[in-house]
Amino acid sequence: MTTLKLFDREFHLPRAKWLRIALGVALVVAGIFGMLPVLGFWMLPLGIVVLSVDIPIVRRLRRRIAVKWERRKQSKKT
């Protein structure tokens, strides 16, 4: 089982690479239709995070955002 650590929590993802990519793409596509009642814009970043497990370009973007987030959090504490 592949795990994804995000905001100090661990999320379990499917073991098969093709299934993770399909899940990520489905979440991104559903997030585009966020104005609909059941679907939401929250699906878009979640899909990108799921895709970041297998796609290096998206992984680098996620890590960059995570570093900026932590630096911002640290600067607010001081």
C-alpha positions in Angstrom: 0.0 0.0 0.0 1.4 3.4 -1.0 1.1 6.1 1.6 1.1 9.8 1.2 2.0 12.1 4.1 0.2 15.4 4.0 -0.3 17.9 6.8 1.1 15.4 9.4 -1.4 12.7 8.4 -0.9 9.6 6.3 -3.3 8.6 3.5 -3.3 5.2 1.9 -3.4 5.1 -1.9 -3.9 2.1 -4.2 -0.8 0.0 -4.8 -1.2 -0.2 -8.6 0.4 2.8 -10.4 -2.3 2.9 -13.1 -5.0 3.0 -10.5 -3.4 5.9 -8.7 -3.0 7.9 -11.9 -6.6 7.1 -12.9 -7.8 8.3 -9.5 -5.8 11.5 -9.7 -7.0 12.3 -13.2 -10.6 11.6 -12.2 -10.3 13.9 -9.2 -8.9 16.7 -11.3 -11.5 16.3 -14.0 -14.3 16.2 -11.3 -12.7 19.3 -9.6 -13.1 21.3 -12.8 -16.9 20.9 -12.4 -16.8 22.3 -8.9 -19.8 24.4 -9.3 -22.0 21.3 -9.3 -23.6 20.3 -5.9 -21.8 17.0 -5.2 -18.5 17.8 -6.9 -16.3 20.5 -5.5 -13.2 22.5 -6.1 -11.6 20.6 -3.3 -11.2 17.7 -5.7 -8.7 19.6 -7.9 -5.9 20.0 -5.4 -6.5 16.5 -4.0 -6.2 15.1 -7.5 -2.9 16.9 -8.0 -1.6 15.6 -4.8 -2.5 12.0 -5.8 -0.8 12.5 -9.2 2.3 13.8 -7.4 3.1 10.3 -6.2 3.8 9.1 -9.7 4.5 12.2 -11.9 7.9 13.9 -11.1 6.9 17.4 -12.4 3.8 17.4 -10.2 5.9 16.1 -7.3 8.3 18.9 -7.5 5.5 21.5 -7.6 3.9 19.9 -4.5 7.2 19.9 -2.6 7.8 23.6 -3.5 4.4 24.5 -2.2 4.9 22.4 0.9 8.2 24.2 1.6 6.6 27.7 1.1 3.7 26.6 3.4 6.1 25.6 6.2 8.2 28.7 5.9 5.1 30.8 6.0 3.9 28.9 9.1 7.3 29.4 10.8 7.4 33.1 10.0 3.9 33.6 11.6 5.1 31.9 14.8 8.0 34.3 15.4 
